[in-house]
Amino acid sequence: MSLTVYRDGKFMSEERAAVSPFDRGLLYGDGLFETLRCYEGKFFRLDAHVERLRRGLETLGITPPAALQEIGPVLRELANLNYVANGVARIVVTRGVGEFGLLGRFAEQPMLLAACWPQPPPPGRRYEAGIQVIIAHHRLSGCAGLKSLNYLPQILARREAEAAGADDAILLNTHGHVAEATSSNVFLVRDRELITPALEAEILPGITRAAVLELARAEKLPVVERVVHQNDLFHADEIFLTNSVAEVTPVTRLGGHWVHLGQPGPITREMMRAYGALVGREAK
Ligand SMILES: Cc1ncc(COP(=O)(O)O)c(C=O)c1O
């Protein structure tokens, strides 16, 4: 089925939404995106996603397209037009078309593209049994804190995970510290303390990460954001990943090692439950 998408102020079929072959998002990955989940027609923490997008655009010196102000109604309309109750939405902003070359002078019209499609939640077995991750050979690039249109390190790491028979990969940053998984933030538990790489580790400031930190603090769990070493992962009592689409996913195998004897641990389960309840309160 052809989806209706939104591009630069208009709703149109996906076939009609072709972008210029000279769009800088295509040529150089010169742009940003957001992915968020839609629960029964409502978008979870949309404002936080838009705010992260705006901050990223400021860093890149891209003027936020005017249509970004209307993105809430636009996404709701896309959900209606595409019959989405539960699904995923994507917002893409690129610098648009400019003079050829890296500086892209005169790119005065950023492009905004939004789409929303039905998507069931990930399979239950990922939550019941947990997933297997490896540590990727590829390191994150210096722009990792931005949700940029260039995901090559993450794509290579995910391919490496698949070749190793694993579900996902954790990437190290340029200092060799634990950063994030290919499309998630990483948490670990040690002696009932919840630990996650600090934002200074050049990680994406995940919206789900922030929600989990909020929930953990509300439950008076000790929480630490700090430098995380590979060794911390191997000595963790529990590990889990967070992102908007998959929420809280337990990791039960790291390379050849079982984590928590191959079962999701109690704090991971508690965070899965608490996040589900938060979604229930805010987005349904
Ligand atoms: C590299 C990376 N880190 C972390 C996340 C988690 O971010 P969020 O919780 O905002 O979805 C994502 C989301 O796709 C990601 O791509």
The ligand as an SDF file (V2000), in Angstrom:
LIG
                    3D

 16 16  0  0  0  0  0  0  0  0999 V2000
   22.4060    5.8870   17.8110 C   0  0  0  0  0  0  0  0  0  0  0  0
   21.1810    5.9720   18.6590 C   0  0  0  0  0  0  0  0  0  0  0  0
   21.3130    6.0610   20.0000 N   0  0  0  0  0  0  0  0  0  0  0  0
   20.2410    6.1240   20.8090 C   0  0  0  0  0  0  0  0  0  0  0  0
   18.9560    6.0770   20.3010 C   0  0  0  0  0  0  0  0  0  0  0  0
   17.7760    6.1410   21.2290 C   0  0  0  0  0  0  0  0  0  0  0  0
   17.1190    7.3650   21.1050 O   0  0  0  0  0  0  0  0  0  0  0  0
   15.5790    7.5420   21.4690 P   0  0  0  0  0  0  0  0  0  0  0  0
   15.3890    6.9870   22.8480 O   0  0  0  0  0  0  0  0  0  0  0  0
   15.3810    9.0080   21.4260 O   0  0  0  0  0  0  0  0  0  0  0  0
   14.7940    6.8000   20.4480 O   0  0  0  0  0  0  0  0  0  0  0  0
   18.7620    5.9980   18.9180 C   0  0  0  0  0  0  0  0  0  0  0  0
   17.4160    5.9610   18.3580 C   0  0  0  0  0  0  0  0  0  0  0  0
   17.1890    5.5810   17.2390 O   0  0  0  0  0  0  0  0  0  0  0  0
   19.8990    5.9430   18.0800 C   0  0  0  0  0  0  0  0  0  0  0  0
   19.7730    5.8580   16.7410 O   0  0  0  0  0  0  0  0  0  0  0  0
  1  2  1  0
  2  3  1  0
  2 15  2  0
  3  4  2  0
  4  5  1  0
  5  6  1  0
  5 12  2  0
  6  7  1  0
  7  8  1  0
  8  9  2  0
  8 10  1  0
  8 11  1  0
 12 13  1  0
 12 15  1  0
 13 14  2  0
 15 16  1  0
M  END
$$$$
